[in-house]
Amino acid sequence: MINSIRISNIYVFDQEEALEFYVGKLGLEVSADVDFGPMRWLTVRVPGDVNREILLEKISPPSLSEENAAKMRELIASGASGFAAGFTTDDIHALYKDLKAKGVDITQEPVEQAYGTDIGLRDPFGNHVRITQLAQQ
């Protein structure tokens, strides 16, 4: 039986730019950065969370053919990729102000929902990300 999610991926166009965004702006940390020759295995995680990682996967061979990679880049850039990742925070309003000051593309300001308060944003490539402060139970 499966009992946890260990790793997932977000397609990115440029891994250095992805690092600037996911580490420099969102505050994640690098968990692995390995050169495998034809590809770079670059993962990030919430600081201290050793159980879950996100692969910042460059849209290119060998994982995709060049033809499919071009199609994927076009779809992601247009915003058609849908939800890419969701994170939580203890202070959504402070985080919102910080991200806005850093020039992050905010697509939805803080909104109260039944489950808590969340914001929407896009990474530099067009991926949709949400951050939520969960409601008190």
N, C-alpha and C positions, 0 to 999 in steps of 0.2 A: 504494500500500500504506500502511496506517495504521502509524505507528511510535511513537506515544506517546499517553498520556492527558493532555489539557491541562486540562480542567475537568470537574468532576462537581458534583452538588448534594446538599444535605441540606435537606429541608423543615423549616421552623421556624414557630412560631406568632407570634413577636415577634422582630424583628431586633435590637433593643437587648439583649434578654435573651440572644439567641444570641451577641452580641458579648461580653457579660459572661462567658459560659461558654467559648466557643471561644478567645477572646483572653485574658480575665482569668484563667481557671482552667487551660485546657490549654496556654496559651502560644503560640498561633498569632498571626500578624500580619495586619492588614488589607492586602489587596493592591489592592482597588478598592472605592469607595463612591460610586456615581453615582445621582443622582435622575433617573429617566427619566419623571417625571410619574406615570403610573399604577402604576409599580413602582420599587423601589429595587434596583439591581444591587450587591449586597454580597458580596464574595469575601474569603476568608481563605486563608492558606497557612502551611506550615511556614516559620519565619523563614529568609530567604535563598533559598528554593526558588522561582525565578522561572518554572519550567516547569509546575507543577501548582497548581491552585487549587480551592477548594470554594465553590460558590455557596450562601450561606445564603438560600435561597429561601422567602419568606413564602408560606404556603398561602393564596392568595387570587387573585381575578381580577387581571390578565388571563391568568395561566398556567393557572388552573383556574376552572371555573364555581363560583358560590357553593355550589351543591348538592354538587358533587364536592369542593370545599374542606372543607366540613363533614364529609363522609365520611372524607376523608383525615386531618383533625385527630383524629377519633374513633379511627381505626385506629392512628395514631402514638402517641397518648396511652395506648392500651391496651397498647403494646409489640408490636403485631402487624406492625410495618413490617419487622422483620428487621434484618439487618446494614446499617448506614449508612456507616461509615468505619473504616479501620484505619490505625494509625500505628505507628512504631517508636521506640524509645528505646535509649540506651546503658546506662541504669540503672533497670530496672523497679521495684526495691524502693524506691529513693529517690523515684521519681515516684509510686508507689503511696501512700507515706506523705504526700507533699505534697498529692496529690489528696484523700485521705481527710481531711486537716486542713482543706482548703478546703470540705469538705462535699459533694464530688461523690458522686453515687449510684453506688457500686461494686456491681456485680452479681456479680463473681467476683474473689476475691482472687488474688494471683499463683499461677499453676499452671505446673509444668514440663511442657512438651510436647516432642515430637521436634524441632520446629522452633525451640524457644526457650521463654522464659517469658512468659506474657501475663496481662493482666487484662481484665475486662469492666466496662463502665460504661454509664450512660444519661445522655443530655443532659436538660435541663429539660423537654423536650417528649415524651420517650419513645424517641428514636432510640437504637439500640444501637451502641456504639463499642467497639473493641478496640485495645489497645496492646500491642506485643510487643517484647521484647528478643530479637533473633534469636540462635540458638545459634552458638557459634564453629564455623567450618568447618574 
